[in-house]
Amino acid sequence: MKIRPAYLALWIGLMTMGWVQAQLMSGESLVKIQTALSVDTVHPESSFQVAVIGEVEEGWHVNANPPTLEYLIPTEFKLEPVEGLTFGKMQYPEASRLKFDFAAEELDVYEGRVIIRFPVSIAGGEQPGEKVIEGTFRYQACNDQICLAPVNLEVRIPIRVASLEEPSRPINPDIFGSVTLDQSLGGTLGLAETDLGLLIEERGWFLTLLALFVLGLALNLTPCVYPMIPVTIGYFSKQSEGRTSRVFGLALMYLLGISVTYSLIGVVAALTGQLFGSLLQNPWVLVGIAGIMVALALSLFGVYQIQAPNFIRQKVSGNTGGGVLGALSMGLVVGIVAAPCVGPVTIGLLTYVGATGNPWVGFWMFFTLSLGLGIPYVALGTFSGGLKKLPRSGVWMLWVEKLFGFVLLGLALYFVAPLFPDGVVPWLVLALALVSGAWLGWLDKDSGGGTTFNWLKKATGLAALAVGVFAVIPETPGAAIAWQEYDPALFDQAREEGRPVLLD
């Protein structure tokens, strides 16, 4: 059978038409670009997150970053420098690994929604107004058969710098809610720079949760909680009818009540997104928190008493209710009674959990803290003889109350420290350390105590004085950089020798 030349030409034309059309197609129409910020406004000397979102048309894909093969063009976002802004490390999404006919191995690609995130720090002293982040979104669109020419899309991201009096609210929680970014180029990203964040990063989750458990145990020694231990265990003993198993069950329900309360607090903090972190950028909020700390400290100094409502204190002390439900309800409200002492701890946890936006993180952190707070009740309730080994909550508790009072004053100073000019805070720390050290170590005569306790008081006073002295000792400056005028010959020599060169 012979094929006429006209039919052959028509067949070749139809086969090549799709290929030619694809080559003439522009890849710009295949990816739609959007941008998003983690907050509605930014403050000077703060950090926020930015996302560049590419929507890839169905049936097409772009190469991952990094690409599987060196010759493939990666999808990337390049930033232009902006005065007053410091950009952190780009975080590219996880890729999908797919097999294509034109490649011998599976390739890492992005399909659908591609979100590239990066943190930004804004310098202090920036005036209110608008700044614009500019960059280039580069990609190469491909389908199962062909790849189009690479595309460079210009992207502009406006941000509004607000005064400290104006609140900064978290937005776009679906994009930023559970993301931890690396601020490797400078600046401070609240989540990554907190002591708790560094502990998780350096030591892992197991040791972090273990530390929270130990912290919960330590909270039982606070003057808000410690006096309640024998009262509560005594209530369990009366309800047990002499059976150890029943005491254990009641104490377990009490622990469950504590865990439910604190775990719920953690989940709520996470679901509110970055509310706590953004609120702590507002100076009025910082002053308000410091005021609460000072009020609690004055209460511990004996100026006045802050107590939970009478019906709550009666329930916790076992004067109302009974049985399993009574123990459970006591555990549910014990957090309110302990608030003056556990408040500073929970504020730090709330800030971190709120920044992560992850309910599971909030649940496990506060659940672990509550276990430490409640386990002693289970142990002492089961082995009731252990109550006799507890130190009596006598006059030594007065000294402990004052100790916690000074700690609260230190926390108040910590919260308002960003509002003071440089160089003022160390002297305030010194003043507080001198007063607290002298009072706790030598001037306090109300708490009495034996020889060992007096040695403990003096050691605590010396430690406080040492903290104050170290606060005002200036840091030893590092060795200065020996800058040289730019010399092309020296530059070429360093490049040949493989030595790094810093140009300014």
VEXVOMAR-508633 format. One record per residue (C-alpha): x, y, z; residue in three letters. Coordinates in steps of 0.5 Angstrom, whole numbers, plus 2048, in hexadecimal, padded with zeros to 3 digits. Layout:
     X     Y     Z   res
     X     Y     Z   ALA
...
END
This chain:
     X     Y     Z   res
   800   800   800   MET
   803   807   7FE   LYS
   802   80D   802   ILE
   801   813   7FE   ARG
   806   819   7FF   PRO
   800   81E   801   ALA
   7FD   819   806   TYR
   804   818   809   LEU
   805   81F   80A   ALA
   7FE   820   80D   LEU
   800   81B   812   TRP
   807   81E   814   ILE
   804   824   815   GLY
   7FF   822   81A   LEU
   804   81E   81E   MET
   808   824   81E   THR
   803   829   820   MET
   802   828   827   GLY
   80A   828   828   TRP
   80A   82F   824   VAL
   804   831   828   GLN
   808   82F   82F   ALA
   80E   833   82D   GLN
   80A   839   82B   LEU
   806   839   832   MET
   809   83D   838   SER
   80A   83A   83E   GLY
   808   841   842   GLU
   801   83F   841   SER
   802   838   845   LEU
   804   83A   84C   VAL
   800   840   84F   LYS
   803   843   855   ILE
   801   846   85B   GLN
   804   848   862   THR
   802   848   869   ALA
   805   84B   870   LEU
   804   848   877   SER
   802   84E   87A   VAL
   7FE   854   878   ASP
   803   859   87A   THR
   80A   859   87C   VAL
   80E   85D   882   HIS
   815   85F   882   PRO
   81A   85A   885   GLU
   815   854   884   SER
   815   84E   87F   SER
   80F   84B   87A   PHE
   80E   846   875   GLN
   80D   847   86E   VAL
   80A   842   869   ALA
   80B   842   861   VAL
   805   83D   85E   ILE
   805   83A   857   GLY
   7FF   837   854   GLU
   801   832   84F   VAL
   7FC   831   84A   GLU
   7FA   829   84A   GLU
   7FE   825   845   GLY
   804   829   846   TRP
   80A   829   84B   HIS
   810   82D   84D   VAL
   816   82A   84F   ASN
   818   829   857   ALA
   81D   82D   85B   ASN
   822   82A   85B   PRO
   821   826   854   PRO
   822   81F   853   THR
   827   820   84D   LEU
   82C   825   84D   GLU
   82A   828   846   TYR
   823   829   848   LEU
   821   830   84A   ILE
   81E   830   851   PRO
   818   834   853   THR
   81B   83A   858   GLU
   81A   841   85A   PHE
   81F   846   85A   LYS
   81F   84C   85F   LEU
   821   853   85E   GLU
   824   857   864   PRO
   820   85C   867   VAL
   823   861   86C   GLU
   821   85F   873   GLY
   81E   858   872   LEU
   822   852   873   THR
   820   84B   86F   PHE
   821   844   872   GLY
   822   83E   86F   LYS
   81D   83C   869   MET
   819   836   86B   GLN
   816   832   865   TYR
   811   82D   865   PRO
   811   825   865   GLU
   811   823   85E   ALA
   80D   81D   85B   SER
   812   818   858   ARG
   80F   816   851   LEU
   811   811   84B   LYS
   811   814   844   PHE
   812   811   83D   ASP
   818   816   83B   PHE
   81C   814   842   ALA
   81F   80E   844   ALA
   81E   80F   84B   GLU
   818   812   84F   GLU
   819   81A   850   LEU
   817   81E   856   ASP
   812   823   853   VAL
   80C   828   856   TYR
   805   828   854   GLU
   7FF   82C   856   GLY
   801   831   85B   ARG
   808   833   85D   VAL
   809   837   863   ILE
   810   83A   864   ILE
   811   83D   86B   ARG
   816   841   86E   PHE
   817   845   875   PRO
   818   84D   875   VAL
   81B   851   87A   SER
   81A   858   87A   ILE
   81F   85D   87D   ALA
   81E   861   883   GLY
   81D   869   882   GLY
   819   868   87C   GLU
   813   86D   87B   GLN
   80C   86B   87A   PRO
   80A   86B   872   GLY
   80B   866   86D   GLU
   811   861   86A   LYS
   811   85D   864   VAL
   814   856   864   ILE
   816   855   85C   GLU
   818   84E   859   GLY
   818   84A   853   THR
   814   843   853   PHE
   818   83E   84E   ARG
   815   838   84C   TYR
   815   833   846   GLN
   80E   830   844   ALA
   80E   829   841   CYS
   809   824   840   ASN
   80A   81C   83E   ASP
   80D   81E   837   GLN
   810   825   837   ILE
   813   82A   83B   CYS
   812   832   839   LEU
   817   837   83A   ALA
   819   83A   841   PRO
   815   83F   844   VAL
   817   845   848   ASN
   811   848   84C   LEU
   812   84F   84F   GLU
   80E   84F   856   VAL
   80D   855   85B   ARG
   80B   854   862   ILE
   809   85A   866   PRO
   809   85A   86D   ILE
   807   860   872   ARG
   80B   862   878   VAL
   807   864   87E   ALA
   808   868   884   SER
   809   864   88B   LEU
   802   867   88D   GLU
   7FF   863   887   GLU
   7FE   85C   888   PRO
   800   856   883   SER
   7FC   851   882   ARG
   7FD   84A   87F   PRO
   7FA   848   879   ILE
   7FA   842   874   ASN
   7FA   83D   879   PRO
   7F9   838   874   ASP
   800   839   871   ILE
   804   83B   877   PHE
   801   838   87D   GLY
   805   832   87E   SER
   80C   834   87A   VAL
   813   835   87D   THR
   817   839   879   LEU
   81F   83A   87A   ASP
   821   841   87B   GLN
   828   840   879   SER
   82A   846   876   LEU
   829   84B   87C   GLY
   823   84E   880   GLY
   81F   84A   885   THR
   819   846   883   LEU
   815   845   88A   GLY
   814   83E   889   LEU
   81B   83C   887   ALA
   81E   840   88C   GLU
   81B   83F   893   THR
   81E   83A   898   ASP
   819   835   897   LEU
   81A   835   890   GLY
   821   834   890   LEU
   820   82F   895   LEU
   81C   82B   891   ILE
   821   82C   88B   GLU
   827   82A   88F   GLU
   824   825   893   ARG
   81E   822   890   GLY
   817   821   892   TRP
   818   81B   897   PHE
   81D   81F   89B   LEU
   819   825   89B   THR
   812   822   89D   LEU
   817   81F   8A3   LEU
   819   826   8A5   ALA
   811   828   8A5   LEU
   810   822   8A9   PHE
   815   824   8AE   VAL
   813   82B   8AE   LEU
   80C   829   8B0   GLY
   80F   825   8B6   LEU
   812   82B   8B8   ALA
   80C   82F   8B8   LEU
   809   82B   8BD   ASN
   80E   82E   8C2   LEU
   80C   835   8C0   THR
   808   839   8C6   PRO
   801   838   8C2   CYS
   801   831   8C1   VAL
   806   82E   8C7   TYR
   801   82F   8CD   PRO
   7FB   82C   8C9   MET
   7FF   825   8C8   ILE
   7FD   822   8CF   PRO
   7F6   825   8D0   VAL
   7F5   822   8C9   THR
   7F8   81B   8CB   ILE
   7F4   81C   8D1   GLY
   7EE   81D   8CE   TYR
   7EF   816   8C9   PHE
   7F1   812   8D0   SER
   7EA   814   8D3   LYS
   7E6   812   8CC   GLN
   7EA   80C   8CC   SER
   7E7   808   8D2   GLU
   7EE   805   8D3   GLY
   7EF   802   8CC   ARG
   7F6   804   8C9   THR
   7F3   802   8C2   SER
   7ED   807   8C3   ARG
   7F2   80D   8C5   VAL
   7F6   80B   8BF   PHE
   7F0   80B   8BA   GLY
   7EE   812   8BD   LEU
   7F5   815   8BC   ALA
   7F5   812   8B5   LEU
   7EE   816   8B4   MET
   7F1   81C   8B7   TYR
   7F7   81C   8B2   LEU
   7F2   81B   8AC   LEU
   7EF   821   8AE   GLY
   7F5   825   8AE   ILE
   7F7   822   8A8   SER
   7F1   824   8A4   VAL
   7F1   82B   8A7   THR
   7F9   82C   8A4   TYR
   7F8   828   89E   SER
   7F2   82C   89C   LEU
   7F6   833   89D   ILE
   7FB   830   899   GLY
   7F7   82E   893   VAL
   7F3   835   893   VAL
   7FA   839   893   ALA
   7FC   835   88D   ALA
   7F5   836   889   LEU
   7F5   83D   88A   THR
   7FC   83D   886   GLY
   801   843   887   GLN
   7FC   847   88C   LEU
   801   847   892   PHE
   807   848   88E   GLY
   804   84E   88A   SER
   801   851   891   LEU
   808   851   894   LEU
   80A   856   88F   GLN
   805   85B   892   ASN
   809   85F   897   PRO
   802   860   89B   TRP
   801   859   89B   VAL
   808   858   89E   LEU
   807   85D   8A3   VAL
   800   85A   8A5   GLY
   804   853   8A6   ILE
   809   856   8AA   ALA
   804   85A   8AE   GLY
   801   853   8B0   ILE
   808   850   8B2   MET
   809   856   8B6   VAL
   802   855   8B9   ALA
   803   84E   8BB   LEU
   80A   84F   8BE   ALA
   807   854   8C3   LEU
   802   84F   8C5   SER
   808   84A   8C6   LEU
   80B   84F   8CA   PHE
   805   850   8CE   GLY
   803   857   8CC   VAL
   7FC   853   8CB   TYR
   7F9   84D   8C9   GLN
   7F7   84A   8C2   ILE
   7F2   844   8C3   GLN
   7EE   840   8BE   ALA
   7E6   841   8C0   PRO
   7E4   83D   8C6   ASN
   7E0   838   8C3   PHE
   7E6   836   8BF   ILE
   7EA   836   8C5   ARG
   7E5   831   8C8   GLN
   7E5   82D   8C3   LYS
   7EC   82C   8C2   VAL
   7ED   82B   8CA   SER
   7E8   826   8CA   GLY
   7E3   829   8CE   ASN
   7DD   828   8C8   THR
   7DC   822   8C4   GLY
   7DE   81B   8C5   GLY
   7E0   815   8C1   GLY
   7E3   814   8BA   VAL
   7DF   81A   8B7   LEU
   7E1   81E   8BD   GLY
   7E9   81D   8BC   ALA
   7E8   81E   8B4   LEU
   7E5   825   8B6   SER
   7EA   826   8BB   MET
   7EF   825   8B5   GLY
   7EC   829   8B0   LEU
   7EC   830   8B4   VAL
   7F3   82F   8B8   VAL
   7F6   833   8B2   GLY
   7F2   839   8B4   ILE
   7F5   838   8BC   VAL
   7FC   837   8B9   ALA
   7FC   83D   8B4   ALA
   800   842   8B8   PRO
   806   83D   8B8   CYS
   805   839   8B1   VAL
   803   83F   8AD   GLY
   80A   841   8AB   PRO
   80B   83A   8A9   VAL
   805   83A   8A5   THR
   806   841   8A2   ILE
   80C   83E   89F   GLY
   809   838   89C   LEU
   803   83B   899   LEU
   808   840   895   THR
   80C   83A   892   TYR
   806   836   891   VAL
   802   83C   88E   GLY
   808   83D   889   ALA
   808   836   887   THR
   800   836   886   GLY
   800   82E   887   ASN
   7FB   82B   88B   PRO
   7FF   825   88C   TRP
   805   829   88F   VAL
   801   82D   893   GLY
   7FD   826   896   PHE
   803   822   897   TRP
   807   828   89B   MET
   802   82A   89F   PHE
   800   823   8A1   PHE
   807   821   8A3   THR
   807   827   8A7   LEU
   801   825   8AB   SER
   803   81E   8AC   LEU
   809   821   8B0   GLY
   804   825   8B4   LEU
   800   81F   8B5   GLY
   804   819   8B6   ILE
   806   81B   8BD   PRO
   7FF   81A   8BF   TYR
   7FE   813   8BC   VAL
   805   811   8BF   ALA
   803   814   8C6   LEU
   7FC   812   8C6   GLY
   7FE   80B   8C5   THR
   804   80B   8CA   PHE
   801   80F   8CF   SER
   806   80E   8D4   GLY
   80A   813   8CF   GLY
   807   819   8D2   LEU
   80A   818   8D8   LYS
   811   819   8D4   LYS
   80F   820   8D1   LEU
   812   826   8D5   PRO
   80C   82A   8D8   ARG
   80A   830   8D5   SER
   80C   834   8DB   GLY
   810   83B   8DB   VAL
   815   839   8D6   TRP
   80F   83A   8D1   MET
   80F   841   8D2   LEU
   816   841   8D0   TRP
   814   83D   8C9   VAL
   80E   842   8C8   GLU
   813   848   8C8   LYS
   818   844   8C4   LEU
   812   843   8BF   PHE
   810   84B   8C0   GLY
   817   84D   8BD   PHE
   817   848   8B8   VAL
   811   84B   8B5   LEU
   814   852   8B6   LEU
   819   84F   8B1   GLY
   814   84D   8AC   LEU
   811   853   8AC   ALA
   817   857   8AB   LEU
   819   851   8A5   TYR
   812   853   8A2   PHE
   813   85B   8A2   VAL
   81A   85A   8A0   ALA
   819   85C   899   PRO
   816   862   89A   LEU
   81C   865   89E   PHE
   822   869   89A   PRO
   829   865   899   ASP
   82D   864   89F   GLY
   827   865   8A4   VAL
   825   85E   8A6   VAL
   82C   85B   8A8   PRO
   82B   861   8AE   TRP
   824   85F   8B0   LEU
   826   858   8B0   VAL
   82C   85A   8B5   LEU
   827   85E   8B9   ALA
   822   858   8BA   LEU
   828   853   8BB   ALA
   82B   857   8C1   LEU
   824   858   8C4   VAL
   822   851   8C3   SER
   829   84E   8C5   GLY
   829   852   8CB   ALA
   822   851   8CE   TRP
   822   849   8CC   LEU
   829   848   8CF   GLY
   82A   84C   8D5   TRP
   824   851   8D6   LEU
   81E   84D   8D7   ASP
   81D   84B   8DE   LYS
   816   848   8DD   ASP
   817   841   8DB   SER
   81C   83F   8E0   GLY
   81E   838   8DE   GLY
   824   833   8E0   GLY
   82B   833   8DF   THR
   82B   830   8D8   THR
   825   835   8D6   PHE
   829   83B   8D8   ASN
   82F   838   8D3   TRP
   82A   837   8CE   LEU
   827   83F   8CF   LYS
   82E   841   8CF   LYS
   830   83D   8C8   ALA
   82A   840   8C5   THR
   82C   847   8C7   GLY
   833   846   8C4   LEU
   830   843   8BE   ALA
   82B   849   8BD   ALA
   831   84E   8BE   LEU
   835   84B   8B9   ALA
   830   84B   8B4   VAL
   82F   853   8B5   GLY
   837   853   8B4   VAL
   837   84F   8AE   PHE
   832   853   8AB   ALA
   836   85A   8AB   VAL
   83C   857   8A9   ILE
   83E   859   8A2   PRO
   83F   854   89C   GLU
   846   853   89A   THR
   846   856   893   PRO
   849   851   88E   GLY
   84F   852   88A   ALA
   84E   857   884   ALA
   84E   855   87D   ILE
   854   858   879   ALA
   851   85B   873   TRP
   855   85C   86D   GLN
   854   861   867   GLU
   851   85D   861   TYR
   857   85A   85D   ASP
   855   856   857   PRO
   85C   852   857   ALA
   85B   850   85E   LEU
   854   84E   85C   PHE
   856   84A   857   ASP
   85B   847   85B   GLN
   856   845   861   ALA
   852   842   85B   ARG
   857   83E   859   GLU
   859   83B   860   GLU
   852   83A   861   GLY
   852   83F   867   ARG
   84B   842   869   PRO
   84A   84A   868   VAL
   845   84E   86B   LEU
   844   855   867   LEU
   841   85B   86A   ASP
END
